[in-house]
Amino acid sequence: MRKKYFYNSRHHRSFLKLKIRTVIIIIAVILAAAGTFKLIPHFFRSTYIVTIANKHTKVENSNNTYMIYTQLENGETKVFKNTNSFLELKFNSEDIYGGLRVNKKYKITAYGFRIPIFSCYENIVKAKAFSNSK
């Protein structure tokens, strides 16, 4: 009888370890998936020649999101956001926002994609005043 008790106790411990390992693996997979979803937009980069039509600041949970409304050369309108990004080592969104002037032309480099249903916008990485001489 004592052997049986020892066996059950040992079996219980290994089963508990298996449960703990499973929970840790599930948590790791969830965190990896969440991290991957944050990384995916950084692989989609585009450069645009735009004219700034308007801009404003949207405040959510004490975080500023700078919205930039533009018009492409073909007449299409396009909306960008301008926020800091640790992955891009971009911490100057306020400077970029302040430097953009309405009715001026810029060459904008951005990453991400526009998903209207989720209010996702391309994030501006660089903005440089555009001149036709280049």
C-alpha positions as CSV (number, residue, x, y, z in Angstrom):
1,M,0.0,0.0,0.0
2,R,2.8,2.4,0.7
3,K,4.3,1.8,-2.7
4,K,1.0,2.6,-4.3
5,Y,0.8,5.9,-2.3
6,F,4.3,6.8,-3.4
7,Y,3.5,6.0,-7.0
8,N,0.3,8.2,-6.9
9,S,2.2,11.1,-5.3
10,R,4.9,10.9,-7.9
11,H,2.4,10.6,-10.7
12,H,0.5,13.6,-9.3
13,R,3.7,15.7,-9.3
14,S,4.6,14.8,-12.9
15,F,1.1,15.6,-14.0
16,L,1.3,18.9,-12.2
17,K,4.6,19.7,-13.9
18,L,3.0,18.8,-17.3
19,K,0.1,21.2,-16.6
20,I,2.6,24.0,-15.6
21,R,4.7,23.5,-18.7
22,T,1.6,23.5,-20.9
23,V,0.4,26.8,-19.4
24,I,3.9,28.3,-19.9
25,I,4.0,27.2,-23.5
26,I,0.5,28.6,-24.2
27,I,1.4,32.0,-22.6
28,A,4.7,32.1,-24.7
29,V,2.8,31.3,-27.9
30,I,0.2,34.1,-27.1
31,L,3.0,36.6,-26.4
32,A,4.9,35.6,-29.5
33,A,1.8,36.0,-31.6
34,A,1.0,39.4,-30.1
35,G,4.6,40.5,-30.7
36,T,4.4,39.2,-34.3
37,F,1.2,41.2,-35.0
38,K,3.0,44.3,-33.8
39,L,6.0,43.6,-36.1
40,I,4.1,42.8,-39.3
41,P,3.3,46.4,-40.2
42,H,7.0,47.3,-40.1
43,F,7.6,45.1,-43.2
44,F,5.2,47.2,-45.4
45,R,7.0,50.4,-46.3
46,S,6.0,53.0,-48.9
47,T,7.1,56.4,-50.1
48,Y,4.7,59.0,-51.2
49,I,4.8,62.5,-52.7
50,V,2.0,64.3,-51.0
51,T,0.5,67.8,-50.3
52,I,-0.6,68.3,-46.7
53,A,-4.3,69.2,-46.7
54,N,-4.8,69.3,-42.9
55,K,-3.5,68.0,-39.6
56,H,-4.7,67.6,-36.1
57,T,-3.9,65.9,-32.8
58,K,-6.0,63.0,-31.4
59,V,-5.6,62.3,-27.6
60,E,-6.3,58.8,-26.4
61,N,-5.4,57.7,-22.9
62,S,-3.0,60.6,-22.5
63,N,-1.2,59.5,-25.7
64,N,-1.0,61.9,-28.6
65,T,-1.6,60.6,-32.1
66,Y,-0.9,63.2,-34.8
67,M,-3.2,62.7,-37.8
68,I,-2.0,64.0,-41.2
69,Y,-4.5,64.4,-44.0
70,T,-2.8,64.5,-47.4
71,Q,-3.5,64.5,-51.1
72,L,-1.4,62.4,-53.5
73,E,-0.2,63.6,-56.9
74,N,-3.0,61.7,-58.6
75,G,-5.7,63.5,-56.5
76,E,-6.4,60.7,-54.1
77,T,-6.6,61.5,-50.4
78,K,-4.6,59.6,-47.9
79,V,-4.6,59.8,-44.1
80,F,-1.4,59.0,-42.0
81,K,-0.7,58.9,-38.3
82,N,2.4,60.2,-36.8
83,T,3.4,58.5,-33.5
84,N,6.6,57.5,-31.8
85,S,7.7,54.0,-32.5
86,F,10.2,52.1,-30.3
87,L,10.8,49.5,-33.0
88,E,11.7,52.2,-35.5
89,L,13.7,54.1,-32.9
90,K,11.5,57.1,-33.8
91,F,11.0,59.4,-30.9
92,N,10.5,62.7,-32.9
93,S,6.8,62.6,-33.9
94,E,6.2,66.0,-32.3
95,D,9.0,67.5,-34.4
96,I,7.7,65.9,-37.6
97,Y,4.2,67.1,-36.9
98,G,5.4,70.7,-36.1
99,G,7.5,70.8,-39.3
100,L,4.7,69.8,-41.7
101,R,3.0,72.9,-43.2
102,V,-0.4,72.8,-44.8
103,N,-0.5,73.2,-48.6
104,K,3.2,72.3,-48.9
105,K,4.6,69.2,-50.8
106,Y,6.5,66.5,-48.9
107,K,8.2,63.2,-49.6
108,I,6.8,60.9,-46.9
109,T,8.2,57.5,-45.9
110,A,5.7,55.4,-43.9
111,Y,5.1,51.9,-42.8
112,G,2.0,49.8,-42.1
113,F,-1.3,49.6,-43.9
114,R,-4.7,51.3,-43.8
115,I,-7.5,49.2,-42.4
116,P,-10.5,51.5,-42.1
117,I,-12.7,49.1,-39.9
118,F,-9.9,49.1,-37.2
119,S,-8.9,52.7,-37.7
120,C,-5.3,51.6,-38.7
121,Y,-3.2,54.1,-40.5
122,E,0.3,54.1,-42.0
123,N,2.7,55.7,-39.6
124,I,5.1,58.3,-40.9
125,V,8.8,57.6,-40.3
126,K,10.3,60.5,-42.3
127,A,9.0,63.6,-44.0
128,K,11.1,65.8,-46.2
129,A,10.1,68.9,-48.1
130,F,9.8,68.0,-51.8
131,S,11.4,70.0,-54.5
132,N,11.1,69.1,-58.2
133,S,14.8,69.8,-58.9
134,K,15.9,66.4,-57.5
